[in-house]
Amino acid sequence: MDEAFVRLSCPECGKNWQTSPTDVPEVRSNFSCPDCHLTRRAAEFLRTERDLETVKQFQET
């Protein structure tokens, strides 16, 4: 079984990283960049619509 991951990107500093969808907070909650500490909704850090949909699938369970 393949392990799922999502890609994140900070809109401020441009840091890119990936993590498990279960490690992303609820998409409407606040989330902070680990580098520059910019705080916005978690959904704004997800790189693509597919990443957002993947996280939402894991949060529905």
C-alpha distance matrix in Angstrom:
0.0 3.8 6.5 9.3 12.7 16.2 19.2 22.6 26.0 29.3 32.0 34.7 33.9 31.1 28.6 25.1 22.0 18.4 16.8 14.3 15.4 16.2 18.6 20.7 23.7 24.7 25.4 29.1 29.7 31.0 29.0 30.5 29.7 29.2 31.7 34.5 34.0 34.5 33.7 32.7 30.4 26.7 26.2 28.6 26.4 23.4 23.8 23.0 23.1 19.4 18.7 21.1 19.5 16.0 17.8 19.9 17.1 15.9 19.6 20.5 18.7
3.8 0.0 3.8 6.3 9.5 12.9 15.7 19.1 22.5 25.9 28.5 31.2 30.3 27.5 25.0 21.5 18.5 14.9 13.8 11.7 13.1 14.6 16.6 18.3 21.6 22.9 23.2 27.0 27.5 28.6 26.4 27.7 26.6 26.2 28.5 31.3 31.0 31.4 30.8 29.8 27.7 24.0 23.5 25.6 23.2 20.2 20.3 19.7 20.2 16.6 15.7 18.4 17.3 13.8 15.7 18.2 15.9 14.8 18.5 19.8 18.6
6.5 3.8 0.0 3.8 6.6 10.3 13.3 16.4 19.9 23.1 25.9 28.5 27.6 25.0 22.4 19.0 15.7 12.1 10.4 8.1 9.9 11.2 12.9 14.9 18.2 19.8 20.3 24.1 24.3 25.3 22.9 24.2 23.3 22.8 25.3 28.1 27.6 28.1 27.5 26.7 24.7 20.9 20.8 22.9 20.4 17.7 18.3 18.2 18.9 15.6 13.8 16.4 15.9 12.1 13.2 16.1 14.3 12.6 16.0 17.9 16.8
9.3 6.3 3.8 0.0 3.8 7.0 10.4 13.5 17.1 20.3 22.9 25.6 25.1 22.5 20.2 16.8 13.8 10.1 8.5 6.2 7.0 9.2 11.1 12.2 15.6 16.8 16.9 20.8 21.3 22.4 20.2 21.7 20.9 21.0 23.5 25.9 25.3 25.4 24.7 23.5 21.4 17.7 17.2 19.4 17.1 14.2 14.9 14.6 15.1 11.9 10.1 12.6 12.2 8.5 9.7 12.8 11.3 10.0 13.4 15.5 15.1
12.7 9.5 6.6 3.8 0.0 3.8 6.8 9.8 13.4 16.6 19.3 22.0 21.4 18.8 16.5 13.1 10.1 6.4 5.4 4.5 5.8 8.8 9.5 10.1 13.8 15.5 15.2 19.0 19.3 19.9 17.3 18.5 17.4 17.6 19.9 22.3 21.9 22.0 21.5 20.5 18.8 15.0 14.7 16.5 13.8 11.2 11.9 12.3 13.5 10.9 8.2 11.0 11.7 8.4 9.0 12.6 12.3 11.0 13.7 16.3 16.6
16.2 12.9 10.3 7.0 3.8 0.0 3.8 6.6 10.2 13.5 15.9 18.8 18.5 15.9 14.1 10.8 8.6 5.5 5.6 6.1 5.9 9.6 9.7 8.8 12.4 13.8 12.7 16.4 17.0 17.3 14.9 16.1 15.0 15.9 18.0 19.9 19.5 19.2 18.7 17.4 15.7 12.1 11.4 12.9 10.3 7.4 8.2 8.9 10.4 8.5 5.2 8.1 9.7 7.3 7.5 11.1 11.9 11.2 13.2 16.0 17.1
19.2 15.7 13.3 10.4 6.8 3.8 0.0 3.8 6.9 10.4 12.9 15.7 15.2 12.3 10.7 7.3 5.9 4.3 6.7 8.9 9.1 12.5 11.6 10.4 13.7 15.3 13.7 17.0 17.5 17.1 14.3 14.8 13.0 14.1 15.5 17.3 17.5 17.0 17.1 16.1 15.1 11.8 11.2 11.5 8.5 6.1 5.8 7.8 10.5 9.6 6.5 9.3 11.8 10.4 10.3 13.7 15.1 14.7 16.2 19.1 20.5
22.6 19.1 16.4 13.5 9.8 6.6 3.8 0.0 3.8 6.9 9.5 12.2 12.0 9.6 8.1 5.7 5.4 5.8 7.8 10.5 10.4 13.3 11.6 9.6 12.3 14.1 12.2 15.0 15.1 14.2 11.3 11.4 9.5 11.2 12.5 13.9 14.0 13.2 13.5 12.6 12.2 9.2 9.2 8.7 5.2 4.5 5.2 8.4 11.2 11.5 8.2 9.7 13.0 12.3 11.2 14.3 16.5 15.9 16.6 19.8 21.5
26.0 22.5 19.9 17.1 13.4 10.2 6.9 3.8 0.0 3.8 6.3 8.8 8.6 6.0 5.5 4.4 6.5 8.6 11.1 14.1 14.1 16.8 14.8 12.6 14.7 16.4 14.2 16.3 16.3 14.7 11.8 11.1 8.6 10.7 11.0 11.7 12.5 11.4 12.5 11.9 12.4 10.4 10.4 8.4 5.2 6.3 5.7 9.5 12.7 13.7 11.0 12.2 15.7 15.5 14.5 17.3 19.8 19.4 19.8 23.0 24.9
29.3 25.9 23.1 20.3 16.6 13.5 10.4 6.9 3.8 0.0 3.8 5.4 5.8 4.9 5.3 6.7 9.0 11.5 13.6 16.6 16.4 18.6 16.1 13.7 15.1 16.8 14.6 15.9 15.5 13.1 10.4 8.9 6.3 9.1 8.8 8.6 9.4 7.9 9.6 9.5 11.2 10.1 10.9 8.2 5.6 8.5 8.8 12.4 15.2 16.8 14.1 14.4 18.2 18.3 16.7 19.1 22.0 21.6 21.3 24.6 26.7
32.0 28.5 25.9 22.9 19.3 15.9 12.9 9.5 6.3 3.8 0.0 3.8 6.2 5.7 8.1 9.6 12.4 14.8 16.9 19.7 19.0 21.4 19.2 16.3 17.2 18.3 15.5 16.2 16.4 14.1 12.2 11.0 9.2 12.4 11.7 10.3 11.2 8.6 10.2 9.4 11.3 11.3 11.3 7.7 6.9 9.7 9.5 12.6 15.1 17.4 15.3 15.2 19.0 19.8 18.4 20.3 23.4 23.5 23.0 26.0 28.5
34.7 31.2 28.5 25.6 22.0 18.8 15.7 12.2 8.8 5.4 3.8 0.0 3.8 5.8 8.3 11.0 13.9 16.8 18.9 21.9 21.6 23.6 21.0 18.4 19.0 20.4 18.1 18.4 17.9 15.0 13.0 10.9 8.8 11.6 10.0 7.8 9.3 6.9 9.8 10.3 13.1 13.5 14.3 10.8 9.9 13.1 13.0 16.3 18.9 21.1 18.8 18.8 22.5 23.2 21.5 23.5 26.7 26.4 25.8 28.9 31.2
33.9 30.3 27.6 25.1 21.4 18.5 15.2 12.0 8.6 5.8 6.2 3.8 0.0 3.8 5.7 9.2 12.2 15.6 18.0 21.4 21.8 23.8 20.9 18.9 20.1 22.0 20.0 20.9 20.1 17.1 14.4 11.7 8.7 10.4 7.9 6.6 9.4 8.5 11.8 13.0 15.7 15.4 16.4 13.3 11.3 14.1 13.7 17.3 20.3 22.0 19.5 20.1 23.8 23.9 22.5 24.9 27.8 27.2 27.0 30.3 32.3
31.1 27.5 25.0 22.5 18.8 15.9 12.3 9.6 6.0 4.9 5.7 5.8 3.8 0.0 3.8 6.3 9.8 13.1 16.0 19.4 19.9 22.4 19.9 17.9 19.7 21.5 19.3 20.7 20.4 17.9 15.1 13.0 9.7 11.4 9.6 9.5 11.9 10.9 13.6 14.0 15.9 14.9 15.3 12.4 10.0 12.0 10.8 14.3 17.7 19.1 16.8 17.9 21.5 21.5 20.5 23.2 25.7 25.4 25.6 28.8 30.8
28.6 25.0 22.4 20.2 16.5 14.1 10.7 8.1 5.5 5.3 8.1 8.3 5.7 3.8 0.0 3.8 6.7 10.3 13.1 16.7 17.7 20.0 17.2 15.8 18.0 20.3 18.6 20.5 19.7 17.3 14.0 11.8 8.1 8.8 7.3 8.7 11.0 11.1 13.6 14.4 16.0 14.4 15.3 13.1 9.9 11.7 11.0 14.8 18.1 18.9 16.1 17.5 21.0 20.4 19.2 22.2 24.6 23.7 24.1 27.5 29.1
25.1 21.5 19.0 16.8 13.1 10.8 7.3 5.7 4.4 6.7 9.6 11.0 9.2 6.3 3.8 0.0 3.8 7.1 10.4 14.0 15.1 17.7 15.5 14.3 17.0 19.3 17.6 20.0 19.7 17.9 14.5 13.1 9.9 10.4 10.2 12.1 13.6 13.6 15.3 15.5 16.3 13.9 14.3 12.8 9.3 9.8 8.7 12.2 15.7 16.0 13.2 15.2 18.4 17.4 16.7 20.0 21.9 21.1 22.1 25.4 26.8
22.0 18.5 15.7 13.8 10.1 8.6 5.9 5.4 6.5 9.0 12.4 13.9 12.2 9.8 6.7 3.8 0.0 3.8 6.9 10.6 12.3 14.7 12.4 12.0 15.1 17.8 16.7 19.5 19.0 17.5 14.0 13.0 10.2 10.0 10.9 13.5 14.3 14.9 16.0 16.3 16.5 13.5 14.3 13.7 10.0 9.8 9.7 12.8 15.9 15.4 12.2 14.5 17.4 15.7 14.9 18.4 19.9 18.7 19.9 23.3 24.3
18.4 14.9 12.1 10.1 6.4 5.5 4.3 5.8 8.6 11.5 14.8 16.8 15.6 13.1 10.3 7.1 3.8 0.0 3.8 7.1 9.1 11.7 10.1 10.1 13.7 16.2 15.5 18.8 18.4 17.7 14.5 14.4 12.3 12.2 13.9 16.5 16.7 17.2 17.6 17.4 16.8 13.3 13.8 14.2 10.7 9.4 9.8 12.1 14.7 13.4 10.1 12.7 15.0 12.7 12.1 15.9 16.9 15.5 17.1 20.4 21.1
16.8 13.8 10.4 8.5 5.4 5.6 6.7 7.8 11.1 13.6 16.9 18.9 18.0 16.0 13.1 10.4 6.9 3.8 0.0 3.8 6.4 8.3 6.6 7.6 11.3 14.1 14.1 17.6 16.9 16.7 13.6 14.2 12.9 12.5 15.1 17.7 17.2 17.9 17.7 17.5 16.4 12.7 13.7 15.0 11.7 10.5 11.9 13.8 15.6 14.1 10.5 12.5 14.4 11.7 10.4 14.2 15.0 12.9 14.5 17.9 18.2
14.3 11.7 8.1 6.2 4.5 6.1 8.9 10.5 14.1 16.6 19.7 21.9 21.4 19.4 16.7 14.0 10.6 7.1 3.8 0.0 3.8 5.3 5.3 7.2 10.7 13.0 13.7 17.3 16.9 17.5 14.9 16.3 15.8 15.5 18.4 20.9 19.9 20.5 19.6 19.1 17.3 13.5 14.3 16.4 13.7 11.9 13.7 14.8 15.8 13.7 10.5 12.1 13.2 9.9 8.7 12.3 12.3 9.8 11.9 15.1 14.9
15.4 13.1 9.9 7.0 5.8 5.9 9.1 10.4 14.1 16.4 19.0 21.6 21.8 19.9 17.7 15.1 12.3 9.1 6.4 3.8 0.0 3.8 5.4 5.5 8.7 10.1 10.6 14.3 14.5 15.7 13.8 15.9 16.0 16.6 19.6 21.5 20.2 20.1 18.7 17.5 15.1 11.4 11.7 14.4 12.5 10.3 12.7 13.1 13.4 11.5 8.4 9.1 9.9 6.9 5.0 8.4 8.8 6.6 8.4 11.6 12.1
16.2 14.6 11.2 9.2 8.8 9.6 12.5 13.3 16.8 18.6 21.4 23.6 23.8 22.4 20.0 17.7 14.7 11.7 8.3 5.3 3.8 0.0 3.8 5.6 7.7 9.4 11.2 14.5 14.1 15.5 13.9 16.2 17.0 17.2 20.6 22.5 20.7 21.0 19.2 18.4 16.0 12.5 13.6 16.5 14.7 13.2 16.0 16.7 16.6 15.0 12.0 12.0 12.5 9.7 7.2 9.7 9.8 6.4 7.4 10.9 10.5
18.6 16.6 12.9 11.1 9.5 9.7 11.6 11.6 14.8 16.1 19.2 21.0 20.9 19.9 17.2 15.5 12.4 10.1 6.6 5.3 5.4 3.8 0.0 3.8 6.4 9.4 11.1 14.2 12.9 13.5 11.3 13.1 13.7 13.5 17.0 19.1 17.2 18.0 16.5 16.2 14.5 11.0 12.9 15.3 13.0 12.4 15.3 16.8 17.4 16.3 12.8 12.9 14.5 12.0 9.1 11.9 13.0 9.9 10.2 13.9 13.9
20.7 18.3 14.9 12.2 10.1 8.8 10.4 9.6 12.6 13.7 16.3 18.4 18.9 17.9 15.8 14.3 12.0 10.1 7.6 7.2 5.5 5.6 3.8 0.0 3.8 6.6 7.6 10.7 9.8 10.5 8.5 10.9 11.9 12.8 16.1 17.6 15.6 15.6 13.7 12.9 10.8 7.3 9.2 11.7 9.8 9.4 12.7 14.2 14.7 14.2 10.6 10.1 12.2 10.6 7.2 9.8 11.8 9.6 9.2 12.9 14.0
23.7 21.6 18.2 15.6 13.8 12.4 13.7 12.3 14.7 15.1 17.2 19.0 20.1 19.7 18.0 17.0 15.1 13.7 11.3 10.7 8.7 7.7 6.4 3.8 0.0 3.8 6.1 8.2 6.6 7.9 7.2 10.4 12.5 13.8 17.3 18.1 15.4 15.2 12.6 11.6 9.2 6.6 9.1 11.8 11.0 11.3 15.0 16.3 16.3 16.4 13.2 11.6 13.6 12.7 9.0 10.2 12.8 10.7 8.8 12.4 13.8
24.7 22.9 19.8 16.8 15.5 13.8 15.3 14.1 16.4 16.8 18.3 20.4 22.0 21.5 20.3 19.3 17.8 16.2 14.1 13.0 10.1 9.4 9.4 6.6 3.8 0.0 3.8 5.6 5.4 8.3 9.1 12.7 15.1 17.0 20.2 20.6 17.8 16.9 13.9 12.0 8.8 7.0 8.3 11.6 12.0 11.9 15.6 16.2 15.3 15.8 13.2 10.6 12.1 12.1 8.4 8.2 11.2 10.0 7.1 10.1 12.2
25.4 23.2 20.3 16.9 15.2 12.7 13.7 12.2 14.2 14.6 15.5 18.1 20.0 19.3 18.6 17.6 16.7 15.5 14.1 13.7 10.6 11.2 11.1 7.6 6.1 3.8 0.0 3.8 5.6 8.0 8.7 12.3 14.2 16.7 19.5 19.5 17.2 15.6 12.7 10.1 6.5 4.8 4.8 8.3 9.3 9.1 12.7 13.2 12.2 13.3 11.0 8.0 10.1 11.0 7.8 7.5 11.2 11.0 8.8 11.4 14.2
29.1 27.0 24.1 20.8 19.0 16.4 17.0 15.0 16.3 15.9 16.2 18.4 20.9 20.7 20.5 20.0 19.5 18.8 17.6 17.3 14.3 14.5 14.2 10.7 8.2 5.6 3.8 0.0 3.8 6.7 9.0 12.6 15.2 18.0 20.6 20.0 17.3 15.3 12.0 9.1 5.4 6.2 6.6 9.1 11.1 11.8 15.3 15.8 14.7 16.4 14.4 11.1 13.2 14.6 11.5 10.6 14.2 14.3 11.4 13.4 16.4
29.7 27.5 24.3 21.3 19.3 17.0 17.5 15.1 16.3 15.5 16.4 17.9 20.1 20.4 19.7 19.7 19.0 18.4 16.9 16.9 14.5 14.1 12.9 9.8 6.6 5.4 5.6 3.8 0.0 3.8 6.5 10.2 13.3 15.8 18.6 18.1 14.9 13.5 9.9 8.1 5.4 6.1 8.4 10.4 11.5 13.0 16.6 17.8 17.3 18.8 16.2 13.4 15.8 16.4 12.9 12.7 16.1 15.3 12.4 15.0 17.4
31.0 28.6 25.3 22.4 19.9 17.3 17.1 14.2 14.7 13.1 14.1 15.0 17.1 17.9 17.3 17.9 17.5 17.7 16.7 17.5 15.7 15.5 13.5 10.5 7.9 8.3 8.0 6.7 3.8 0.0 3.8 6.9 10.3 12.9 15.5 14.6 11.3 9.9 6.3 5.3 4.5 5.8 9.0 9.7 10.3 12.8 16.2 18.1 18.4 20.0 17.1 14.9 17.8 18.3 14.9 15.4 18.9 17.8 15.4 18.3 20.5
29.0 26.4 22.9 20.2 17.3 14.9 14.3 11.3 11.8 10.4 12.2 13.0 14.4 15.1 14.0 14.5 14.0 14.5 13.6 14.9 13.8 13.9 11.3 8.5 7.2 9.1 8.7 9.0 6.5 3.8 0.0 3.8 6.9 9.3 12.1 11.8 8.8 8.1 5.4 5.6 5.7 5.0 8.7 9.0 8.2 10.9 14.2 16.7 17.6 18.8 15.6 14.1 17.3 17.2 14.0 15.4 18.6 17.3 15.5 18.9 20.8
30.5 27.7 24.2 21.7 18.5 16.1 14.8 11.4 11.1 8.9 11.0 10.9 11.7 13.0 11.8 13.1 13.0 14.4 14.2 16.3 15.9 16.2 13.1 10.9 10.4 12.7 12.3 12.6 10.2 6.9 3.8 0.0 3.8 6.2 8.6 8.1 5.1 5.3 4.3 6.6 8.4 8.0 11.3 10.5 9.0 12.2 14.9 17.9 19.5 20.8 17.4 16.6 20.0 19.8 16.7 18.7 21.7 20.2 18.9 22.4 24.1
29.7 26.6 23.3 20.9 17.4 15.0 13.0 9.5 8.6 6.3 9.2 8.8 8.7 9.7 8.1 9.9 10.2 12.3 12.9 15.8 16.0 17.0 13.7 11.9 12.5 15.1 14.2 15.2 13.3 10.3 6.9 3.8 0.0 3.8 5.4 5.7 4.5 5.4 6.7 8.7 10.7 9.6 12.3 10.9 8.4 11.5 13.4 16.9 19.1 20.2 16.8 16.7 20.4 19.8 17.3 19.8 22.6 21.2 20.5 24.1 25.7
29.2 26.2 22.8 21.0 17.6 15.9 14.1 11.2 10.7 9.1 12.4 11.6 10.4 11.4 8.8 10.4 10.0 12.2 12.5 15.5 16.6 17.2 13.5 12.8 13.8 17.0 16.7 18.0 15.8 12.9 9.3 6.2 3.8 0.0 3.8 6.2 5.7 8.3 9.8 12.2 14.0 12.5 15.4 14.4 11.4 14.0 15.7 19.3 21.7 22.3 18.7 19.1 22.5 21.4 18.9 21.7 24.1 22.2 21.8 25.6 26.7
31.7 28.5 25.3 23.5 19.9 18.0 15.5 12.5 11.0 8.8 11.7 10.0 7.9 9.6 7.3 10.2 10.9 13.9 15.1 18.4 19.6 20.6 17.0 16.1 17.3 20.2 19.5 20.6 18.6 15.5 12.1 8.6 5.4 3.8 0.0 3.8 5.8 8.3 11.0 13.7 16.1 15.0 17.4 15.7 12.8 15.6 16.6 20.3 23.1 23.9 20.6 21.2 24.8 23.9 21.7 24.5 27.1 25.5 25.2 28.9 30.1
34.5 31.3 28.1 25.9 22.3 19.9 17.3 13.9 11.7 8.6 10.3 7.8 6.6 9.5 8.7 12.1 13.5 16.5 17.7 20.9 21.5 22.5 19.1 17.6 18.1 20.6 19.5 20.0 18.1 14.6 11.8 8.1 5.7 6.2 3.8 0.0 3.8 5.6 9.1 11.9 15.0 14.8 17.2 14.9 12.8 16.2 17.2 20.8 23.4 24.9 21.7 21.8 25.6 25.2 22.9 25.3 28.2 26.9 26.2 29.8 31.4
34.0 31.0 27.6 25.3 21.9 19.5 17.5 14.0 12.5 9.4 11.2 9.3 9.4 11.9 11.0 13.6 14.3 16.7 17.2 19.9 20.2 20.7 17.2 15.6 15.4 17.8 17.2 17.3 14.9 11.3 8.8 5.1 4.5 5.7 5.8 3.8 0.0 3.8 6.1 9.6 12.5 12.6 15.5 13.8 12.1 15.6 17.4 20.9 23.0 24.4 21.1 20.7 24.4 24.1 21.3 23.5 26.5 25.0 23.9 27.4 29.1
34.5 31.4 28.1 25.4 22.0 19.2 17.0 13.2 11.4 7.9 8.6 6.9 8.5 10.9 11.1 13.6 14.9 17.2 17.9 20.5 20.1 21.0 18.0 15.6 15.2 16.9 15.6 15.3 13.5 9.9 8.1 5.3 5.4 8.3 8.3 5.6 3.8 0.0 3.8 6.6 10.1 10.9 13.3 11.0 10.2 14.0 15.7 18.9 20.8 22.8 19.8 19.0 22.7 23.0 20.4 22.2 25.5 24.5 23.2 26.5 28.6
33.7 30.8 27.5 24.7 21.5 18.7 17.1 13.5 12.5 9.6 10.2 9.8 11.8 13.6 13.6 15.3 16.0 17.6 17.7 19.6 18.7 19.2 16.5 13.7 12.6 13.9 12.7 12.0 9.9 6.3 5.4 4.3 6.7 9.8 11.0 9.1 6.1 3.8 0.0 3.8 7.1 8.5 11.3 9.7 9.7 13.3 15.7 18.6 19.8 21.8 18.9 17.5 21.0 21.5 18.5 19.8 23.3 22.3 20.6 23.7 25.9
32.7 29.8 26.7 23.5 20.5 17.4 16.1 12.6 11.9 9.5 9.4 10.3 13.0 14.0 14.4 15.5 16.3 17.4 17.5 19.1 17.5 18.4 16.2 12.9 11.6 12.0 10.1 9.1 8.1 5.3 5.6 6.6 8.7 12.2 13.7 11.9 9.6 6.6 3.8 0.0 3.8 6.3 8.3 6.7 7.9 11.2 13.8 16.1 16.9 19.2 16.6 14.7 18.2 19.2 16.4 17.2 20.9 20.4 18.6 21.4 24.0
30.4 27.7 24.7 21.4 18.8 15.7 15.1 12.2 12.4 11.2 11.3 13.1 15.7 15.9 16.0 16.3 16.5 16.8 16.4 17.3 15.1 16.0 14.5 10.8 9.2 8.8 6.5 5.4 5.4 4.5 5.7 8.4 10.7 14.0 16.1 15.0 12.5 10.1 7.1 3.8 0.0 3.8 5.4 5.6 7.5 9.8 12.9 14.5 14.6 16.8 14.4 11.9 15.1 16.2 13.3 13.7 17.4 17.2 15.1 17.8 20.5
26.7 24.0 20.9 17.7 15.0 12.1 11.8 9.2 10.4 10.1 11.3 13.5 15.4 14.9 14.4 13.9 13.5 13.3 12.7 13.5 11.4 12.5 11.0 7.3 6.6 7.0 4.8 6.2 6.1 5.8 5.0 8.0 9.6 12.5 15.0 14.8 12.6 10.9 8.5 6.3 3.8 0.0 3.8 5.4 5.5 7.1 10.7 12.5 12.8 14.3 11.4 9.4 12.7 13.2 10.2 11.3 14.8 14.2 12.7 15.8 18.2
26.2 23.5 20.8 17.2 14.7 11.4 11.2 9.2 10.4 10.9 11.3 14.3 16.4 15.3 15.3 14.3 14.3 13.8 13.7 14.3 11.7 13.6 12.9 9.2 9.1 8.3 4.8 6.6 8.4 9.0 8.7 11.3 12.3 15.4 17.4 17.2 15.5 13.3 11.3 8.3 5.4 3.8 0.0 3.8 5.4 5.5 8.7 9.6 9.4 11.4 9.2 6.6 10.0 11.3 9.1 9.7 13.3 13.8 12.5 15.0 17.9
28.6 25.6 22.9 19.4 16.5 12.9 11.5 8.7 8.4 8.2 7.7 10.8 13.3 12.4 13.1 12.8 13.7 14.2 15.0 16.4 14.4 16.5 15.3 11.7 11.8 11.6 8.3 9.1 10.4 9.7 9.0 10.5 10.9 14.4 15.7 14.9 13.8 11.0 9.7 6.7 5.6 5.4 3.8 0.0 3.8 5.6 7.9 9.6 10.3 12.9 10.9 9.1 12.8 14.2 12.4 13.4 16.9 17.3 16.3 18.8 21.7
26.4 23.2 20.4 17.1 13.8 10.3 8.5 5.2 5.2 5.6 6.9 9.9 11.3 10.0 9.9 9.3 10.0 10.7 11.7 13.7 12.5 14.7 13.0 9.8 11.0 12.0 9.3 11.1 11.5 10.3 8.2 9.0 8.4 11.4 12.8 12.8 12.1 10.2 9.7 7.9 7.5 5.5 5.4 3.8 0.0 3.8 6.2 9.0 10.9 12.6 9.8 9.2 13.0 13.5 11.7 13.7 16.8 16.6 16.2 19.2 21.6
23.4 20.2 17.7 14.2 11.2 7.4 6.1 4.5 6.3 8.5 9.7 13.1 14.1 12.0 11.7 9.8 9.8 9.4 10.5 11.9 10.3 13.2 12.4 9.4 11.3 11.9 9.1 11.8 13.0 12.8 10.9 12.2 11.5 14.0 15.6 16.2 15.6 14.0 13.3 11.2 9.8 7.1 5.5 5.6 3.8 0.0 3.8 5.8 7.6 8.9 6.0 6.0 9.7 10.1 9.0 11.3 14.0 14.2 14.4 17.2 19.5
23.8 20.3 18.3 14.9 11.9 8.2 5.8 5.2 5.7 8.8 9.5 13.0 13.7 10.8 11.0 8.7 9.7 9.8 11.9 13.7 12.7 16.0 15.3 12.7 15.0 15.6 12.7 15.3 16.6 16.2 14.2 14.9 13.4 15.7 16.6 17.2 17.4 15.7 15.7 13.8 12.9 10.7 8.7 7.9 6.2 3.8 0.0 3.8 7.1 8.4 6.5 7.9 11.1 11.6 11.6 13.9 16.1 16.8 17.5 20.0 22.3
23.0 19.7 18.2 14.6 12.3 8.9 7.8 8.4 9.5 12.4 12.6 16.3 17.3 14.3 14.8 12.2 12.8 12.1 13.8 14.8 13.1 16.7 16.8 14.2 16.3 16.2 13.2 15.8 17.8 18.1 16.7 17.9 16.9 19.3 20.3 20.8 20.9 18.9 18.6 16.1 14.5 12.5 9.6 9.6 9.0 5.8 3.8 0.0 3.8 5.2 5.2 6.5 8.8 10.0 11.0 12.6 14.5 16.0 16.9 18.8 21.3
23.1 20.2 18.9 15.1 13.5 10.4 10.5 11.2 12.7 15.2 15.1 18.9 20.3 17.7 18.1 15.7 15.9 14.7 15.6 15.8 13.4 16.6 17.4 14.7 16.3 15.3 12.2 14.7 17.3 18.4 17.6 19.5 19.1 21.7 23.1 23.4 23.0 20.8 19.8 16.9 14.6 12.8 9.4 10.3 10.9 7.6 7.1 3.8 0.0 3.8 5.4 5.0 6.2 8.6 10.0 10.5 12.4 14.5 15.3 16.6 19.3
19.4 16.6 15.6 11.9 10.9 8.5 9.6 11.5 13.7 16.8 17.4 21.1 22.0 19.1 18.9 16.0 15.4 13.4 14.1 13.7 11.5 15.0 16.3 14.2 16.4 15.8 13.3 16.4 18.8 20.0 18.8 20.8 20.2 22.3 23.9 24.9 24.4 22.8 21.8 19.2 16.8 14.3 11.4 12.9 12.6 8.9 8.4 5.2 3.8 0.0 3.8 5.4 5.0 6.1 8.7 9.8 10.6 12.7 14.3 15.5 17.7
18.7 15.7 13.8 10.1 8.2 5.2 6.5 8.2 11.0 14.1 15.3 18.8 19.5 16.8 16.1 13.2 12.2 10.1 10.5 10.5 8.4 12.0 12.8 10.6 13.2 13.2 11.0 14.4 16.2 17.1 15.6 17.4 16.8 18.7 20.6 21.7 21.1 19.8 18.9 16.6 14.4 11.4 9.2 10.9 9.8 6.0 6.5 5.2 5.4 3.8 0.0 3.8 5.5 5.1 6.3 8.7 10.0 11.0 12.5 14.6 16.6
21.1 18.4 16.4 12.6 11.0 8.1 9.3 9.7 12.2 14.4 15.2 18.8 20.1 17.9 17.5 15.2 14.5 12.7 12.5 12.1 9.1 12.0 12.9 10.1 11.6 10.6 8.0 11.1 13.4 14.9 14.1 16.6 16.7 19.1 21.2 21.8 20.7 19.0 17.5 14.7 11.9 9.4 6.6 9.1 9.2 6.0 7.9 6.5 5.0 5.4 3.8 0.0 3.8 5.4 5.2 6.2 8.7 10.2 10.6 12.5 15.1
19.5 17.3 15.9 12.2 11.7 9.7 11.8 13.0 15.7 18.2 19.0 22.5 23.8 21.5 21.0 18.4 17.4 15.0 14.4 13.2 9.9 12.5 14.5 12.2 13.6 12.1 10.1 13.2 15.8 17.8 17.3 20.0 20.4 22.5 24.8 25.6 24.4 22.7 21.0 18.2 15.1 12.7 10.0 12.8 13.0 9.7 11.1 8.8 6.2 5.0 5.5 3.8 0.0 3.8 5.5 5.0 6.2 8.8 9.8 10.6 13.3
16.0 13.8 12.1 8.5 8.4 7.3 10.4 12.3 15.5 18.3 19.8 23.2 23.9 21.5 20.4 17.4 15.7 12.7 11.7 9.9 6.9 9.7 12.0 10.6 12.7 12.1 11.0 14.6 16.4 18.3 17.2 19.8 19.8 21.4 23.9 25.2 24.1 23.0 21.5 19.2 16.2 13.2 11.3 14.2 13.5 10.1 11.6 10.0 8.6 6.1 5.1 5.4 3.8 0.0 3.8 5.4 5.2 6.6 8.8 10.3 11.9
17.8 15.7 13.2 9.7 9.0 7.5 10.3 11.2 14.5 16.7 18.4 21.5 22.5 20.5 19.2 16.7 14.9 12.1 10.4 8.7 5.0 7.2 9.1 7.2 9.0 8.4 7.8 11.5 12.9 14.9 14.0 16.7 17.3 18.9 21.7 22.9 21.3 20.4 18.5 16.4 13.3 10.2 9.1 12.4 11.7 9.0 11.6 11.0 10.0 8.7 6.3 5.2 5.5 3.8 0.0 3.8 5.4 5.3 6.3 8.8 10.7
19.9 18.2 16.1 12.8 12.6 11.1 13.7 14.3 17.3 19.1 20.3 23.5 24.9 23.2 22.2 20.0 18.4 15.9 14.2 12.3 8.4 9.7 11.9 9.8 10.2 8.2 7.5 10.6 12.7 15.4 15.4 18.7 19.8 21.7 24.5 25.3 23.5 22.2 19.8 17.2 13.7 11.3 9.7 13.4 13.7 11.3 13.9 12.6 10.5 9.8 8.7 6.2 5.0 5.4 3.8 0.0 3.8 5.4 5.0 6.2 9.2
17.1 15.9 14.3 11.3 12.3 11.9 15.1 16.5 19.8 22.0 23.4 26.7 27.8 25.7 24.6 21.9 19.9 16.9 15.0 12.3 8.8 9.8 13.0 11.8 12.8 11.2 11.2 14.2 16.1 18.9 18.6 21.7 22.6 24.1 27.1 28.2 26.5 25.5 23.3 20.9 17.4 14.8 13.3 16.9 16.8 14.0 16.1 14.5 12.4 10.6 10.0 8.7 6.2 5.2 5.4 3.8 0.0 3.8 5.5 5.4 7.2
15.9 14.8 12.6 10.0 11.0 11.2 14.7 15.9 19.4 21.6 23.5 26.4 27.2 25.4 23.7 21.1 18.7 15.5 12.9 9.8 6.6 6.4 9.9 9.6 10.7 10.0 11.0 14.3 15.3 17.8 17.3 20.2 21.2 22.2 25.5 26.9 25.0 24.5 22.3 20.4 17.2 14.2 13.8 17.3 16.6 14.2 16.8 16.0 14.5 12.7 11.0 10.2 8.8 6.6 5.3 5.4 3.8 0.0 3.8 5.6 5.9
19.6 18.5 16.0 13.4 13.7 13.2 16.2 16.6 19.8 21.3 23.0 25.8 27.0 25.6 24.1 22.1 19.9 17.1 14.5 11.9 8.4 7.4 10.2 9.2 8.8 7.1 8.8 11.4 12.4 15.4 15.5 18.9 20.5 21.8 25.2 26.2 23.9 23.2 20.6 18.6 15.1 12.7 12.5 16.3 16.2 14.4 17.5 16.9 15.3 14.3 12.5 10.6 9.8 8.8 6.3 5.0 5.5 3.8 0.0 3.8 5.5
20.5 19.8 17.9 15.5 16.3 16.0 19.1 19.8 23.0 24.6 26.0 28.9 30.3 28.8 27.5 25.4 23.3 20.4 17.9 15.1 11.6 10.9 13.9 12.9 12.4 10.1 11.4 13.4 15.0 18.3 18.9 22.4 24.1 25.6 28.9 29.8 27.4 26.5 23.7 21.4 17.8 15.8 15.0 18.8 19.2 17.2 20.0 18.8 16.6 15.5 14.6 12.5 10.6 10.3 8.8 6.2 5.4 5.6 3.8 0.0 3.8
18.7 18.6 16.8 15.1 16.6 17.1 20.5 21.5 24.9 26.7 28.5 31.2 32.3 30.8 29.1 26.8 24.3 21.1 18.2 14.9 12.1 10.5 13.9 14.0 13.8 12.2 14.2 16.4 17.4 20.5 20.8 24.1 25.7 26.7 30.1 31.4 29.1 28.6 25.9 24.0 20.5 18.2 17.9 21.7 21.6 19.5 22.3 21.3 19.3 17.7 16.6 15.1 13.3 11.9 10.7 9.2 7.2 5.9 5.5 3.8 0.0
